[in-house]
């Protein structure tokens, strides 16, 4: 009766590794699978324990003056058959235990095999089976000692001893079963924790890539729109004065340089490598004036109404989000409403939040439909929501467009 036995788990909600599955699966012999060295050791241990206890019982029954020679021989034959049947315990634990109940009644030599049967049943089968077979075994103990009374021990002491031995064997088997169930539960928790950790890592990676993609869109869309505006001016006005051509070419060169720098930074983050140089500082609300000046140089008409006393005092997170929203809004205005005057209004205070409004009237002439329009607004809405704020946008009655974002500003 080895503590290394396995328990029966007919339904497994997860896939165990092969080594653990072989160790904890009690019915693999019944399915034609090969037994492991551990299985053979457990089976030989149980068989050896049954034989040793059976030999002790055979000696006792042979020396018992209350038992006839023929009954002692019958007892030993039944005990030998019971010990041989121990090899069937793994395939049919319940049937083996049921067969050992009458064996325990008629044979002292088969007592070891009966104990092995109870232990195997407690390890392999649910408690209801153990309760019924254990109760039947306890019920036949008085009759067994009445039929073959011990020559040296009183009837009452013999019954108490038999009951204690039976309860000990059942308790030991249930302890082994509980221990195996605990190991399976811990293994299940480990698998679940590993899967959850992998999912969390995958989700974190996905969120990081989405943030990088959003940042790339905000930065490159602004830079490339400047390139498009000035390149278009050079294309449609080849006879422009030389100073204007030089200024447009300078803006194109500077915008291309800035776009390359921003692109290198984003690619460096994606690669996860350390280039040995510090990353470029992220712009905040304090850089809004420079953004507006850059757009004015590109030919846009912008009215900036900043009612925030000290833009540098705005926390980095809402300030950076507000800057990116203003950048994308100005880029959209430059693409969809060329020539229209854009008004940018910034208000807010600690505890009240930060409000950014960008609006423009209908552009002079017909609006040109730009492919892929609306994707930037979706990204801005997601960015504002991730920052704990909200963003609304839509056309105005006069044919223009209005975008308003509110971001939290802790006091």
Residue pairs with C-beta under 8 A, 6 or more apart in sequence:
1 45
1 46
1 49
1 115
1 116
1 119
1 169
1 172
1 173
2 41
2 42
2 45
2 46
3 172
3 176
3 179
4 38
4 41
4 42
5 26
5 42
5 119
5 120
5 123
5 124
5 176
5 180
6 23
6 24
6 25
6 26
6 123
6 124
6 180
7 24
7 26
7 123
7 124
7 176
7 177
7 180
7 181
8 26
8 27
8 124
8 125
9 24
9 25
9 184
13 188
14 188
14 191
16 24
16 184
16 187
20 187
22 28
22 33
22 36
23 36
23 38
24 180
24 183
24 184
26 90
26 93
26 123
26 124
27 90
27 91
28 34
28 35
28 39
29 35
29 39
29 90
29 91
30 90
30 91
35 43
39 90
43 86
43 87
43 89
43 90
46 86
46 89
46 116
46 119
46 120
47 83
47 86
47 87
47 116
49 112
49 115
49 116
50 82
50 83
50 86
50 112
50 113
50 115
50 116
51 83
51 112
52 112
53 111
53 112
53 115
54 79
54 80
54 82
54 83
54 109
54 110
54 111
54 112
54 113
55 109
56 112
57 75
57 79
57 107
57 108
57 109
57 110
57 111
57 112
58 72
58 75
58 76
58 79
58 108
58 109
60 108
60 150
61 67
61 72
61 75
61 76
61 108
61 109
61 148
62 72
63 151
64 72
64 148
64 149
64 150
64 151
65 151
66 148
66 149
66 151
67 75
67 148
71 148
74 106
74 107
75 106
75 107
75 108
75 109
75 110
75 148
76 107
76 109
78 103
78 106
78 107
78 109
78 110
79 103
79 107
79 108
79 109
79 110
79 111
79 112
79 113
80 109
81 110
82 100
82 103
82 107
82 109
82 110
82 113
82 114
83 110
83 112
83 113
85 96
85 99
85 113
86 96
86 113
86 116
86 117
88 95
88 96
89 96
89 116
89 117
89 120
90 120
90 124
93 117
93 120
93 121
93 123
93 124
93 125
94 121
94 125
94 129
94 133
96 117
96 120
96 121
97 117
97 118
97 120
97 121
97 129
97 133
98 133
99 117
100 110
100 113
100 114
100 117
100 118
101 114
101 133
101 136
101 137
101 140
102 140
103 110
103 113
103 114
104 110
104 111
104 114
104 137
104 140
104 141
104 144
105 140
105 143
105 144
105 147
106 144
106 147
108 144
108 148
114 137
115 165
115 166
115 169
118 130
118 133
118 134
118 137
118 166
118 169
118 170
118 173
119 169
119 170
119 172
119 173
120 173
121 129
121 130
121 133
121 173
122 130
122 169
122 170
122 172
122 173
122 174
122 176
122 177
123 173
123 174
123 176
123 177
123 180
124 177
127 174
130 170
130 173
130 174
134 166
134 167
134 170
137 166
138 163
138 166
141 159
141 162
141 163
141 166
142 159
144 162
145 155
145 158
145 159
145 162
146 155
149 155
149 158
150 158
153 161
209 270
212 266
212 269
212 270
214 379
214 382
214 383
215 266
215 324
216 262
216 263
216 266
217 328
217 375
217 376
217 379
218 324
218 327
218 328
218 376
218 379
219 259
219 262
219 266
219 327
220 259
220 262
220 263
221 328
221 331
221 376
222 327
222 328
222 330
222 331
223 255
223 256
223 258
223 259
223 262
224 255
224 259
225 331
225 334
225 335
226 251
226 252
226 255
226 294
226 295
226 298
227 252
227 255
227 256
227 259
229 298
229 299
229 334
229 338
230 248
230 249
230 251
230 252
230 255
230 298
231 252
233 240
233 244
233 248
233 299
234 240
234 245
234 248
234 249
237 244
240 248
251 297
251 298
261 280
262 280
265 279
265 280
268 275
268 279
282 316
282 320
283 291
283 320
283 323
284 311
284 312
284 314
284 316
284 319
284 320
284 323
285 308
285 311
285 312
285 314
285 318
285 319
285 320
285 322
285 323
285 346
285 354
286 311
286 312
286 314
286 319
287 323
288 304
288 306
288 311
288 322
288 323
288 326
288 344
288 346
289 304
289 306
291 323
291 326
291 327
291 330
292 302
292 304
292 330
292 344
295 302
295 330
295 334
296 302
298 334
300 330
300 333
300 334
300 342
301 339
301 340
301 341
301 342
302 330
302 341
302 342
302 343
302 344
303 341
303 342
303 343
303 344
304 344
304 346
305 343
305 344
305 345
305 346
306 344
306 345
306 346
307 345
307 346
307 347
307 348
308 314
308 346
308 347
308 348
308 349
308 354
311 319
311 346
314 322
314 348
314 354
314 409
315 409
315 410
317 387
318 354
318 387
318 389
318 407
318 408
318 409
319 354
321 383
321 384
321 387
321 389
321 405
321 407
322 346
322 354
322 356
322 405
322 407
324 380
324 383
325 356
325 358
325 380
325 383
325 384
325 391
325 403
325 405
326 344
326 356
326 358
328 376
328 377
328 379
328 380
329 344
329 358
329 380
329 403
330 342
330 344
330 358
331 376
332 373
332 376
332 377
332 401
333 340
333 342
333 358
333 360
333 401
335 370
335 373
336 363
336 367
336 368
336 370
336 373
336 401
337 360
337 361
337 362
337 363
337 367
337 400
337 401
338 363
339 363
339 364
339 365
340 360
340 361
340 362
340 363
340 364
340 400
341 360
341 361
342 358
342 359
342 360
343 357
343 358
343 359
343 360
344 356
344 357
344 358
345 355
345 356
345 357
345 358
346 354
346 355
346 356
346 357
347 354
347 355
348 354
348 355
348 409
349 409
350 409
350 410
350 411
351 409
351 410
351 411
352 409
353 389
353 406
353 407
353 408
353 409
354 406
354 407
354 408
354 409
355 404
355 405
355 406
355 407
356 404
356 405
356 407
357 402
357 403
357 404
357 405
358 402
358 403
358 404
359 396
359 400
359 401
359 402
359 403
360 400
360 401
361 396
361 398
361 399
361 400
362 398
362 399
362 400
377 393
377 403
380 391
380 393
380 403
380 405
381 391
383 391
384 390
384 391
384 405
384 406
384 407
385 391
387 407
387 408
388 407
388 408
389 405
389 406
389 407
389 408
390 405
390 406
391 403
391 404
391 405
391 406
392 403
392 404
392 405
393 401
393 402
393 403
393 404
394 401
394 402
395 401
395 402
396 402
